[in-house]
């Protein structure tokens, strides 16, 4: 287990909670991005807020009404599943797998997340620090009790599937993630299963 990832996870532990496994990962190939209408609006940057506060009220209202996210016009901004990758998710956006992806997208963090398993729960962390900041600022974006995750399968097969893990939930939904370091996937899956 990477010591930096372990230290990041330890900051989010509850009293008397035991850390079992940590893995840096990202959504697997074929995992869809949540629809924009299910996501919370992004928070404006601190500089943008300060500038808006200095504007006269009519201009503030004008800019708020004209707020526009260019990514909505760019079809390439959404990750498109490639049929060659296979399915990356099963279950709708209201399923446990869907809530995992929506929580991840709402955090608006880095591409790589940290999945954490403890003796009580699973949770996900992401780095929300600005690009120019070298020290990570971790934010928890997802949490479920241990009983909500039924199986973690490490499937190290295929050209694009090295380090792939399928996380299956109690509601029968699942989502694929890929370990940043593929050799960590089997160990993470085994540790998560051992303490079920």
N, C-alpha and C positions, 0 to 999 in steps of 0.2 A: 504494500500500500504506500503510495507516494506520501512522504512526510508533510509536504506543503498542503496537499489535499486533506490530509488527516487533521492538521492544525486548523484549516479553514472550517472543517466540519465540527471540530470540538467547540468552536465559539457558539454554535447553535444547539448544543446539547442541553437538555434539561437536567436539574439536579438528580443525581444517582442514575443517570441514563448511561448505558454502556455502548460504545461505538463498536460495531461489528465489521462493517466493510464500507469502503469508499471507492468510487470509480469515476474518473473524468470521462464524459461521453457527450455525444451529440445525437440528434435524431437520425435514425437510419435512412438508407435510400428508400424511396417510395412513401415516406411519411408526409402527409399533406400539411400545409400551413392552415391554421384556423381562418375562417372567413373574418373579414374586417369588422362586420357588424357584431361579432361575438367578443371583440376585444375592447378593453377600456381605452378611452382616448389617451394619447401620450401626454405626459406632463411637459409643459414648456420648459425650455432651458432657463437657468437662473438669469443669464444675461437678457434673454428675451422678455422675461417677466419684469426686470428692472426697466427696460426700455418702454414696455407697454405702460407701466405705472406712470411714466413721465409724460405720456401723450394726453392730450385733452380727451375727455370722455367720448365725444362723438367719433373721434378717430379710433379709440379703443374698440368701440362697438363695431365700427366699419371693418377693422382688421379681424375681429372675432367672427364676424359673419362671413368674411372672405377666406377664413382659414381653410387651407387646402393641403391635402397630403398627396404629393406627386406620385407616390408609390401606387396609389389606386389607379392611375392612368397607365402605369407601366406593367404590362402583362408578364414581363420577365422577372418582375420583383417577387412574385410568388413562386415558390419552389414547385415545379411540376413533377409528379411521380413519373418515373420512367418504367414502362412495362417490363423491361429487362431486369429491373431490380426486384420485382415481385412486390407483394403487398407490404406495407410498412405499418399498417394500423387496421384494427378491426373494432367496430363499435362506432356509434355516432358521437357528436360533439358533447352530448349530455352524459356519455359513459365515463368511466374512470380514466380510460385512455385519452378521451377527448378533453377532460378537465386537466389532465397532466399537460397536454400540448397548449391549451388555452392559458394556463398559468405560466408556462414557460414563455409564451409569446407576449403576455402582458408584462412580464418582468423587463422585457426589452434589454436583455443582457448580452453577453458575448455568445459566440456560436457554441462554445464548449461549456457544458454544465458539469456539476458534481452531484452524482447520486450517492445518497448516504443511507445505510441500513443500521439501525440500532436495535437494542433488545425490545423496544416498544413501537417503533415506527420507521417508515421510509420518509425521506424528504429530499428535495432537490434544491440546489444552490446554483446561482449564476453570478458572474462578475458584472456589476453595473457601473464600474468606474469608467470615466472618460478615457478615450484612446491615449491621450497624452500622459495619463497617470500610470506610473509603473507599479504601484501597490494596488493589488486587487481589493475591491469593495464588494464583498459577497452579500447577496440578498436571497432569502428563502422564497421560492416561488411555488412550492408544492409540498403537501404533507398528507400522508394517510397512515392509519394504524397498520401494524404488521399483518393483520388478518386480511387487509384489502388486497395484498399482492399474494397470489396463490403459487405462481411458478416463475422462475427466471431461467430461461434456456439460453445457453451460450452456443450459438451456431456458427462455428468458424468454417463455413463452406462458401465456395464461390469466389470469383475474382474480386467483387465489390463488397463481399460480406465478411471480410476479416474483422474479428472483434465484435460481430453482431450479437446482440442479446435481445430476446423477445421477453418483455415483461407482461405477464398475464395477470389480470385482476379478477377479483371475486365475482364481478358482474359479467364475466366471460369476454370482456374486451381485452385487447392487447395492443402494445406499441413496440416498435423496434427501435433500439438505440445502438450506437456503435461506440465501443470503447476507444478513447483517444490512443491508448496503447493496447493493441489487439491482444497481447499475451495476458493482460489483466482480466479479460472477460471471463474465462473459465473459473479463475480463482474467486472473482466477485460473485458469480452465480453459485458456486459451491458454498461459499461462506454464507450467503443469503439463505440458501436452502438448509444448511446445517442447523441454523438457529430458528427454524420455523416452529 
